[in-house]
Amino acid sequence: MIRFLIRAAIFLGSAALGLWVASLLLADFVLTWQGFVLTVVLFAGVQSILAPFIAKMTARNAPAFLGGVGLLSTFVSLLIASIISNGLAITGWQTWILATLIVWLVTALATFLLPMLFLRKAVQKVTPDRVNPARG
């Protein structure tokens, strides 16, 4: 259960980071502070449901497109989050493409790097500093 909560927190954090970075880099990607939390939770929830579903459908029907599953699920998650949430507005097809790429890239990097940061701190807390036997 703790592992699930840690993964969920990392996924929510990476989604928040991806959406925030896209809002900083793209003028037509508007993420309001009032709707930030709802948008992040909505985006992360939809993404976590869609990614495995799209991967399964793609593997069965079009295995050559399996590499684009993350991009497609990111795009659909952004679309649903922008429709349902008042906290996200994306205008222009170029912004949709760039937002999908930026959010996908930042989320992927954060999902990879955040566990290393948290695990390093957790391991340091659990493992006491060892005394170097050579120094006595």
Beta strands, then each sheet from edge to edge (+ up, - down):
strand 1: 29-31
strand 2: 88-90
sheet 1: 1+ 2-
end
